[in-house]
Amino acid sequence: MALLATDLLVMKQVTQLMSNDFDVLDANGQVVGLGHTGGSMLSRLFLGPRRITVSEIDGTAVLTVIDPPQFLGRDRMEIVDADGLPVAELVKQLALVRTSLTVNLYSAGELNVEGSWLGTEFQVTRNGAPVARITRKLASLEQFLGYGRYAIEFVPGQQEDIRRAVIGSAIALDLIRRKARQRSN
């Protein structure tokens, strides 16, 4: 899977009212994957879970982020592989100024995702050692029009489940940011 072997990925969003679709680009700007919001609009309107599937450019699924409706407590999401088997659970941690996630990998322990106070830089660590960095591009004309960009830089040599969890974390960070913005309106 080329998508899980690339150390630099850029997720270029095309956000619409009920979807969060995006292209995944490599360091050369070539499209190597796609992200698509699944499920019908009707199910999402009636509190069905939001599902975002990331696939290779040929359509082969790599992972799905499942964001179930939540009424109380912290945001929780699940990442599953192409066969629907659980890879990780993401839990938003309580933090005053920064966004922080704990990612419980079912195969490789725990990842911590710690954001900057601006919410544009996120360090991903495992047992205190760097695994990846996620960067969100600040507002621009593209973002005003519903496009956003997230860059994911992996420390070389990361195993596939960790890469799936980091890609899923970038999606989760964006979903959490969008939910917070909707709540404040």
Secondary structure, DSSP 8 states (H G I E B T S, - for coil): --GGG-SEEEEEEEE-SS-EEEEEE-TTS-EEEEEEEES-HHHHHTT--EEEEEEETTS-EEEEEEE---SSSS-EEEEEETTS-EEEEEEE---SSS-EEEEEETTTEEEEEEE-TTSSEEEEEETTEEEEEEEE----HHHHTT--EEEEEE-TT--HHHHHHHHHHHHHHHHHHHHHHHHH-
